[in-house]
Amino acid sequence: MTYKWFRLNVLYHIKNKQGKKVLFTPNEEQEERFLNHHGRDLILKARQLGFTTFEMIDSLDDCLFIPDFNAGCICHNLDSAKDIFRNKIKFAYNAITDDQKAILADIGYKLPRPTSDKGNAYVFDNGSAIKVSTSYRGDTLQRLHVSEFGKICKKYPEKAKEIVTGAFEAVPADGGIITLESTAEGKEGYFYKYSELARKAKELNKKLSVLDFNFHFYSWWKRDEYAIDGHIAEQLTGYFYELENKHGIALTDNQKAWYSAKWKDLGDDIKREYPSTPKEAFEQSIEGAYYATQFANIYKDQRITDLTGYAESQKVNVVCDIGIGDSTALWFWCAQGEEIQILHYHENSGEGLGYYLKYIEDKATAMNWSMGKYYGPHDMNNREFASKGKTRKELAKEGVEYGNKTYSATFEIVPKLGVDDGIQLARELLPRCVFDEQQCEQGIIALESYRKEWNDKLGCWRDSPLHDWASHGADAFRYLAVVESKRNTLWSGGFKMR
């Protein structure tokens, strides 16, 4: 029983999906995770691959065979914590047979016994302990597993912050183990951030430090049981073609039939529950998102692509929300007939008007763009005491010094429109839009994440947007939608630019 992998395959029992007691035998995904662990590991996965079970068995084994070893698991609510402790850790320990204990005794090892099992935790007589909770702060841990971290980041952002600033810090960088495991839950929060950093590091074959996360992705199509006889949905023909020709994933007809059946039940949520690629995992819509339907169609139509060189013979326009708060967002675009090509997105904070005028000029030069019109919000017409009563529109036209150079631009003011009306115009515009994948990455994330505010007391969505980081890009895009909604009529019979 010297080797850990041997113990994991012969010593522990679990409940299978049917609730039956069976010998724990790690599956292929769990074996890969075990063999290629780093110390800090991030697992992006499909449903039902048993990683929480594996991590709890592996952590329990550490506690039983390493004295003074502290392991912890964090999950999103107390009911889940109770379930994991009772049905994974406690069940596995109690299922160790007397014969197995006798074999251990014969080779000179006495299995540690619990001195306490209170509070979803075991404390053993060898000084080790394992606990399942909703948070950790202060306790020193040698090992930490965070189950469904993506869900925690989405639903409980303050708890996610506490985990990162508290629990992570309780695990030593040298020799400590942190594992984050989850399905994807939208393009925001720590889990998405860490996933992207880890994925890109792996693609670049970057040497990881002890503080970097090692990326593991486990898809549905590697599992033999995800295949059935059945109908293949005609609507998914293009999707399956793209998987094979773009990603090298050639599915069997039985796999396609299984995916078709799941797609019928789950709709676009299948990308979250059973992703085929890491990037796809984060494409599903966010609950309460204003533009969920529009972006589902944008992805289906592959309207996020490379637009390099498309604007060389066109005038490029820019719209910004300069004058509203500290953060400022800019969208660059051009119109090719009815198609709106969104070329670039930029956002920053803590900078003055001169910075953004310089950025626009520098970007146009770098991309060989011929600039068309500059659009700003109605706030640019507000007079400011610090500017001797001048408006930002007037300042921009006269010129603003930045970095020993003067930059100027003539802005047209977008008419003030109600938020709901602006959102509706954006919804009408998005079906005509094509986005540059790299140049607009952060702006796309903002638009996908722009959502209604949740009313915890009533348990329903409010009729107003949640004002968070996504608001800046979404606000500026609404102005773009207002501009384009009236462009072809030159504002005849309607409101006019000022």
C-alpha positions in Angstrom: 0.0 0.0 0.0 3.0 2.3 -0.4 1.9 3.9 -3.7 -0.9 6.4 -3.7 -2.3 5.5 -7.1 -2.6 1.8 -6.0 -4.5 2.8 -2.9 -6.9 5.0 -4.8 -7.8 1.9 -7.0 -8.2 -0.7 -4.2 -9.0 0.9 -0.9 -12.1 3.1 -1.3 -15.7 2.6 -2.2 -18.2 5.2 -3.5 -21.8 5.5 -4.5 -22.3 5.2 -8.3 -24.9 7.1 -10.3 -27.5 4.5 -9.3 -26.7 4.9 -5.6 -25.0 1.5 -5.4 -21.8 0.9 -3.4 -19.0 0.1 -5.8 -15.2 0.0 -5.7 -13.8 3.4 -6.7 -11.9 3.1 -9.9 -10.6 6.4 -11.4 -11.8 7.1 -14.9 -9.5 8.3 -17.8 -10.1 12.0 -17.0 -9.4 11.5 -13.4 -6.2 9.5 -14.2 -5.0 12.3 -16.5 -5.6 14.9 -13.8 -3.7 12.7 -11.3 -0.7 12.2 -13.6 -0.5 15.8 -14.8 -1.1 17.7 -11.6 0.8 20.9 -11.0 0.0 22.1 -7.5 -2.5 24.6 -8.8 -4.9 23.0 -11.3 -8.0 24.3 -13.0 -10.5 21.9 -14.4 -13.0 23.0 -17.0 -15.3 20.1 -17.8 -18.5 18.6 -19.0 -21.1 17.4 -16.5 -21.0 14.0 -14.7 -17.3 13.3 -14.8 -16.9 12.7 -11.1 -14.2 15.2 -10.3 -15.5 16.3 -6.9 -15.7 12.6 -5.9 -12.1 12.0 -7.1 -10.8 15.1 -5.3 -12.5 14.1 -2.0 -11.2 10.5 -2.2 -7.7 11.8 -3.1 -7.9 14.4 -0.2 -9.1 11.7 2.3 -6.2 9.5 1.3 -3.8 12.3 2.0 -5.3 12.8 5.4 -5.1 9.1 6.2 -1.6 8.5 5.1 0.1 11.9 5.8 0.2 13.1 9.5 -0.9 16.6 10.3 -2.3 17.2 6.8 -5.2 19.6 6.5 -7.5 19.4 3.5 -10.6 21.5 2.6 -13.3 21.7 0.1 -15.4 24.8 -0.6 -18.8 24.5 -2.4 -21.5 27.1 -3.2 -24.0 26.3 -0.4 -24.4 24.5 2.9 -26.6 21.7 1.5 -23.9 20.8 -1.0 -21.3 20.9 1.8 -23.3 18.4 3.8 -23.9 16.2 0.9 -20.3 16.1 -0.2 -19.1 15.3 3.3 -21.8 12.6 4.0 -21.9 10.9 0.6 -18.3 11.1 -0.5 -15.9 11.5 2.4 -17.7 9.8 5.3 -19.2 7.1 3.1 -15.7 6.3 1.7 -14.1 6.1 5.1 -16.8 4.0 6.7 -16.7 1.6 3.7 -13.1 0.7 4.4 -13.5 -2.9 5.5 -12.1 -4.7 8.5 -10.1 -7.0 6.2 -8.5 -3.9 4.5 -7.6 -2.5 8.0 -6.2 -5.9 8.9 -4.0 -5.9 5.8 -2.7 -2.4 6.7 -2.0 -3.6 10.3 -0.1 -6.6 9.0 2.3 -4.3 7.1 2.7 -2.1 10.2 0.2 0.7 9.5 -2.7 1.5 11.7 -5.5 3.4 9.9 -6.2 6.7 11.6 -9.5 7.0 13.4 -11.7 10.1 13.6 -11.7 11.9 16.9 -14.5 14.2 15.7 -17.0 14.3 12.8 -18.8 17.5 13.7 -19.4 20.4 11.3 -19.0 18.4 8.0 -15.4 17.6 9.0 -13.3 14.7 10.2 -10.4 15.3 12.6 -8.2 12.2 12.8 -6.0 10.9 15.6 -2.9 11.4 13.4 -3.4 15.2 13.5 -4.9 15.4 10.0 -8.3 16.9 9.2 -10.6 17.3 6.2 -13.6 19.7 6.1 -16.2 20.7 3.6 -17.5 24.3 4.0 -18.7 27.3 2.1 -15.6 29.4 3.0 -12.2 29.3 4.6 -10.2 32.1 6.2 -7.4 31.8 8.7 -6.9 28.1 8.8 -3.7 26.7 7.2 -4.5 24.2 4.5 -2.2 21.9 2.6 -4.9 21.2 0.1 -8.0 23.1 -1.1 -10.6 22.0 -3.6 -13.2 24.5 -4.8 -16.2 22.7 -6.4 -18.2 24.5 -9.1 -16.1 27.7 -8.7 -17.7 29.1 -11.8 -21.1 29.0 -10.2 -19.8 30.6 -7.0 -18.2 33.4 -9.1 -21.5 34.0 -11.0 -24.0 33.8 -8.1 -21.9 34.9 -5.2 -19.1 37.3 -6.4 -18.4 38.5 -2.9 -17.9 34.9 -1.7 -15.6 34.3 -4.7 -13.5 37.3 -3.7 -13.3 35.9 -0.2 -12.1 32.6 -1.4 -9.4 34.2 -3.6 -8.2 36.6 -0.9 -8.7 34.3 2.1 -8.8 30.6 1.3 -6.1 30.7 -1.4 -3.8 32.6 0.9 -4.2 29.8 3.5 -2.5 27.3 1.1 1.3 27.6 0.9 2.6 28.3 -2.6 5.5 25.8 -2.0 4.0 22.3 -1.8 0.3 23.4 -1.4 -2.4 22.1 -3.6 -5.3 24.2 -5.0 -7.8 22.7 -7.5 -10.6 24.7 -9.1 -13.3 22.6 -10.8 -16.4 23.8 -12.6 -18.5 23.9 -15.7 -18.4 27.3 -17.4 -20.8 30.1 -16.1 -20.3 33.0 -18.5 -17.4 35.3 -19.4 -16.9 37.0 -16.1 -15.5 36.4 -12.7 -12.4 34.8 -11.3 -13.1 31.4 -12.9 -13.3 32.8 -16.4 -10.2 34.9 -15.8 -8.1 32.1 -14.5 -9.4 29.7 -17.2 -8.3 32.1 -20.0 -4.9 32.7 -18.4 -4.3 29.0 -17.9 -5.6 28.0 -21.4 -3.5 30.6 -23.1 -0.4 29.5 -21.1 -1.0 25.9 -22.1 -1.4 26.8 -25.8 1.9 28.8 -25.7 3.6 25.9 -23.8 4.5 28.4 -21.1 6.6 27.2 -18.2 4.3 27.6 -15.1 5.3 29.1 -11.8 4.0 27.7 -8.5 1.3 30.4 -8.6 0.1 29.6 -12.1 -2.9 27.3 -12.7 -2.4 24.3 -15.0 -5.3 24.0 -17.4 -7.3 20.8 -17.8 -10.2 20.5 -20.2 -12.4 17.4 -20.3 -15.1 17.3 -23.0 -18.2 15.1 -23.5 -17.0 13.5 -26.7 -14.2 11.6 -25.1 -16.7 9.5 -23.0 -17.8 6.2 -24.6 -21.2 6.4 -22.9 -22.1 9.6 -24.6 -23.3 7.8 -27.8 -26.7 6.4 -28.7 -28.6 5.1 -31.7 -31.0 7.8 -32.8 -31.8 10.9 -35.0 -29.2 13.4 -35.9 -30.6 17.0 -35.8 -30.3 18.6 -39.2 -29.8 22.0 -37.5 -26.5 20.7 -36.1 -25.0 19.7 -39.4 -23.0 22.9 -39.7 -21.9 22.6 -36.1 -20.6 19.1 -36.5 -18.8 20.1 -39.8 -17.0 23.0 -38.0 -15.9 20.6 -35.1 -14.3 18.3 -37.6 -12.8 20.8 -40.0 -11.8 23.6 -37.7 -11.0 21.6 -34.5 -10.2 18.1 -35.8 -13.0 16.5 -33.7 -14.6 13.8 -35.9 -17.7 12.5 -34.2 -19.4 9.1 -34.9 -23.0 9.1 -35.9 -23.9 7.7 -32.5 -22.1 10.6 -30.8 -23.9 13.0 -33.1 -27.2 11.4 -32.2 -26.5 11.6 -28.4 -25.5 15.3 -28.8 -28.7 16.0 -30.8 -30.9 14.4 -28.1 -29.2 16.5 -25.4 -29.4 19.7 -27.6 -33.2 19.1 -27.9 -33.5 19.1 -24.1 -31.0 21.8 -23.2 -30.9 24.2 -26.2 -27.9 26.5 -26.2 -27.2 25.6 -22.6 -25.6 22.4 -23.9 -22.5 24.4 -24.6 -22.1 25.0 -20.8 -23.1 21.5 -19.7 -21.4 19.5 -22.4 -18.8 21.7 -24.2 -16.9 20.4 -27.2 -14.0 23.0 -26.9 -12.8 25.2 -24.1 -13.8 28.4 -26.0 -17.3 27.1 -26.6 -17.8 26.4 -22.9 -18.1 30.1 -22.2 -20.4 31.0 -25.1 -23.7 30.2 -23.4 -25.8 33.1 -22.5 -26.0 34.6 -19.0 -29.3 34.6 -17.1 -31.0 37.9 -17.4 -28.7 39.0 -20.3 -30.3 41.6 -22.5 -28.7 40.4 -25.7 -28.7 36.6 -25.1 -30.8 35.8 -28.2 -28.8 38.1 -30.5 -25.5 36.6 -29.5 -26.7 33.1 -29.8 -27.4 33.9 -33.4 -24.2 35.7 -33.8 -22.3 32.6 -32.8 -24.4 30.3 -34.9 -23.8 32.5 -38.0 -20.1 32.8 -37.2 -20.2 36.6 -37.2 -17.3 36.9 -34.8 -14.3 36.6 -37.1 -11.1 38.4 -38.4 -11.9 41.7 -40.0 -8.3 42.8 -40.7 -8.2 44.9 -43.8 -12.0 45.2 -44.3 -12.1 48.9 -43.5 -9.3 50.1 -45.8 -11.6 51.7 -48.3 -14.3 52.8 -45.8 -14.6 55.6 -43.3 -14.3 54.4 -39.8 -16.5 56.0 -37.2 -16.0 56.0 -33.4 -18.5 56.4 -30.6 -17.6 56.9 -27.0 -19.2 57.6 -23.6 -16.7 60.3 -22.7 -18.2 62.5 -20.0 -20.1 59.8 -18.1 -18.3 58.7 -14.9 -14.7 57.7 -14.7 -14.6 54.8 -17.2 -14.8 55.5 -20.9 -15.5 53.0 -23.7 -14.9 53.4 -27.4 -16.4 51.4 -30.3 -14.9 51.7 -33.8 -17.0 50.6 -36.8 -17.8 51.1 -40.4 -20.9 50.3 -42.5 -20.7 48.1 -45.6 -24.2 48.5 -47.0 -26.5 47.1 -44.4 -23.7 45.2 -42.6 -22.1 46.9 -39.6 -18.5 45.9 -39.1 -17.4 46.4 -35.5 -13.7 46.8 -35.8 -12.3 47.6 -32.4 -13.2 48.2 -28.7 -11.2 50.1 -26.1 -12.0 50.9 -22.5 -10.0 52.7 -19.8 -10.5 54.7 -16.7 -8.7 57.5 -14.8 -7.7 59.3 -18.0 -8.7 62.7 -19.4 -10.1 63.7 -22.8 -6.6 64.1 -24.3 -5.8 60.4 -23.7 -8.8 59.2 -25.7 -8.2 61.7 -28.6 -4.6 60.5 -28.8 -5.8 56.8 -28.6 -8.2 57.3 -31.5 -5.5 59.0 -33.7 -2.9 56.4 -32.9 -5.3 53.5 -33.5 -6.3 54.9 -36.9 -2.7 55.4 -37.9 -1.7 51.8 -36.8 -4.7 50.2 -38.7 -4.4 52.5 -41.7 -7.9 53.8 -41.2 -9.5 56.9 -42.6 -11.5 58.3 -39.8 -15.1 59.3 -40.4 -17.3 60.8 -37.7 -16.8 61.1 -34.0 -19.9 60.6 -31.8 -20.3 61.3 -28.1 -23.1 61.4 -25.5 -25.2 64.3 -24.5 -23.0 64.8 -21.4 -20.3 66.3 -23.7 -22.5 69.4 -23.9 -22.4 70.0 -20.2 -20.3 73.0 -19.2 -17.6 72.4 -16.6 -16.3 74.9 -14.0 -12.8 73.4 -14.2 -12.8 74.1 -18.0 -13.8 77.7 -17.6 -17.3 77.0 -18.6 -16.5 75.1 -21.8 -18.1 71.8 -22.8 -16.1 68.7 -23.6 -17.3 69.0 -27.1 -15.8 72.5 -27.4 -12.6 71.4 -25.7 -12.2 68.5 -28.2 -12.7 70.8 -31.1 -10.3 73.4 -29.9 -7.7 70.8 -29.0 -6.4 69.2 -25.8 -2.8 68.8 -25.0 -1.6 65.3 -24.0 2.1 64.2 -23.9 3.4 67.5 -25.3 1.1 67.3 -28.3 -2.3 68.7 -29.1 -5.1 66.5 -30.2 -8.5 67.6 -31.5 -11.7 66.2 -33.0 -15.2 67.4 -33.9 -17.8 65.4 -32.1 -21.5 65.0 -33.0 -23.7 64.5 -30.0 -25.9 61.5 -30.0 -29.5 62.4 -28.9 -30.4 61.4 -25.4 -32.6 58.3 -25.4 -34.1 56.3 -22.6 -32.2 53.2 -21.6 -34.9 50.8 -22.6 -35.3 52.4 -26.0 -31.5 52.3 -26.5 -31.5 48.6 -25.6 -34.2 47.9 -28.1 -32.3 49.7 -30.8 -29.2 47.6 -30.0 -31.2 44.4 -30.2 -32.3 45.5 -33.7 -28.8 46.4 -34.7 -27.0 43.3 -33.5 -28.3 41.0 -36.3 -26.6 43.2 -38.8 -23.2 43.3 -36.9 -20.0 41.4 -37.5 -17.3 41.7 -34.8 -13.6 41.4 -35.1 -12.7 38.5 -32.7 -9.5 39.8 -31.3 -10.0 43.6 -31.5 -13.4 43.4 -29.9 -12.9 40.6 -27.4 -13.5 42.6 -24.2 -16.4 44.6 -25.8 -18.1 41.4 -26.8 -17.8 40.0 -23.3 -19.3 43.3 -21.9 -22.3 43.0 -24.3 -22.9 39.4 -23.5 -22.6 40.1 -19.7 -24.9 43.2 -19.8 -28.0 42.0 -17.8 -30.9 43.0 -15.7 -30.5 43.6 -12.0 -31.7 40.7 -9.7 -34.1 41.5 -6.9 -33.1 39.1 -4.1 -36.1 40.0 -1.9 -38.7 39.3 -4.6 -36.7 36.6 -6.4 -37.2 38.2 -9.8 -35.4 40.4 -12.3 -35.8 44.1 -12.1 -36.7 46.2 -15.1 -33.4 48.0 -15.0 -29.8 47.1 -15.9 -27.3 45.9 -13.4 -24.7 48.7 -13.2 -21.4 46.9 -13.2 -18.2 46.7 -15.3 -20.2 45.5 -18.3 -22.3 48.8 -18.3 -19.6 50.9 -19.9 -19.2 49.0 -23.1 -23.0 48.4 -23.3 -23.7 52.1 -22.8 -21.4 53.1 -25.6 -22.8 50.4 -27.9 -26.3 51.8 -27.3 -25.1 55.2 -28.7 -23.7 53.3 -31.7 -27.2 51.7 -32.2 -28.9 55.1 -32.0 -26.5 56.5 -34.7 -27.0 53.6 -37.1 -30.8 53.5 -36.6 -31.1 56.9 -38.2 -28.1 56.9 -40.6 -29.9 55.9 -43.8 -32.6 58.5 -43.3 -30.2 61.3 -42.3 -32.5 61.9 -39.3 -35.3 63.2 -41.5 -38.5 63.5 -39.6 -36.7 62.5 -36.4 -34.2 63.8 -33.9 -31.0 65.4 -35.2 -27.4 65.4 -34.3 -26.1 68.6 -32.6 
